[in-house]
Amino acid sequence: MVKITRISTPQAQIVDVIEQILDLAKRGEIKNIALAAEHSSNGEVLTGYANADVNERQYLMSHIQSDITMAIVAANIEEV
């Protein structure tokens, strides 16, 4: 299994996270990206991908889902 590395904590500012990814991309350290963002005024969800076919998109999304699952387990560890 691939290790999931969080770019930032959930409390981080959005611009900080984007700047961290941008710095990695400028150094050529990003192979592909999947992005989802919720618009603050109308709730519309914006999605985008770069250099990712449908299989790579699924691969990236599965890691996001794994990260979410781990957060749910961590929040409920006393009940597990």
VMD Tcl script that draws the C-alpha trace (Angstrom):
set ca {
  {0.00 0.00 0.00}
  {1.17 3.50 -0.79}
  {1.83 5.80 2.15}
  {-0.55 8.76 2.43}
  {1.29 11.98 3.23}
  {-0.86 14.90 4.30}
  {0.20 18.20 2.77}
  {-1.31 20.19 5.61}
  {-3.57 19.87 8.61}
  {-7.32 20.44 8.22}
  {-6.92 23.81 9.94}
  {-4.50 25.11 7.31}
  {-5.43 28.01 5.09}
  {-6.51 27.08 1.58}
  {-3.91 29.32 -0.07}
  {-1.13 27.70 1.98}
  {-2.10 24.23 0.75}
  {-2.29 25.40 -2.87}
  {1.09 27.13 -2.56}
  {2.68 23.95 -1.16}
  {1.37 21.94 -4.11}
  {2.42 24.66 -6.55}
  {5.97 24.64 -5.15}
  {6.16 20.86 -5.59}
  {4.81 21.15 -9.14}
  {7.32 23.88 -10.05}
  {10.12 21.56 -8.92}
  {8.70 18.78 -11.10}
  {7.73 16.64 -8.10}
  {4.04 16.28 -9.00}
  {3.12 13.59 -11.54}
  {-0.61 14.32 -11.64}
  {-3.32 15.97 -9.57}
  {-7.00 15.66 -8.75}
  {-8.75 18.62 -7.19}
  {-12.17 19.26 -5.69}
  {-13.22 22.52 -4.09}
  {-16.51 23.87 -2.78}
  {-17.42 27.40 -3.84}
  {-17.99 29.55 -0.74}
  {-21.05 31.47 -1.95}
  {-23.14 28.96 -3.89}
  {-21.97 25.52 -2.69}
  {-21.02 24.43 -6.21}
  {-18.27 21.82 -6.23}
  {-15.48 22.50 -8.68}
  {-13.39 19.57 -9.86}
  {-10.33 19.38 -11.99}
  {-7.59 17.01 -13.04}
  {-4.22 17.41 -14.66}
  {-2.21 14.70 -16.37}
  {-4.57 12.02 -15.02}
  {-6.60 9.57 -17.05}
  {-9.64 7.88 -15.53}
  {-7.55 5.15 -13.86}
  {-5.16 7.66 -12.32}
  {-8.10 9.77 -11.12}
  {-9.56 6.73 -9.37}
  {-6.16 5.93 -7.87}
  {-5.83 9.46 -6.48}
  {-9.41 9.50 -5.17}
  {-8.94 6.14 -3.44}
  {-6.10 7.66 -1.43}
  {-8.28 10.58 -0.41}
  {-10.96 8.10 0.67}
  {-8.37 6.13 2.66}
  {-7.30 9.33 4.41}
  {-10.94 10.09 5.29}
  {-11.47 6.56 6.60}
  {-8.38 6.84 8.82}
  {-9.66 10.16 10.21}
  {-13.02 8.54 11.03}
  {-11.30 5.64 12.78}
  {-9.02 8.01 14.72}
  {-12.00 10.08 15.86}
  {-13.76 6.97 17.11}
  {-10.82 4.90 18.32}
  {-12.24 4.61 21.83}
  {-15.27 2.80 20.41}
  {-13.32 0.45 18.17}
}
mol new
graphics top color blue
foreach p $ca { graphics top sphere $p radius 0.5 }
foreach p [lrange $ca 0 end-1] q [lrange $ca 1 end] { graphics top cylinder $p $q radius 0.2 }
display resetview
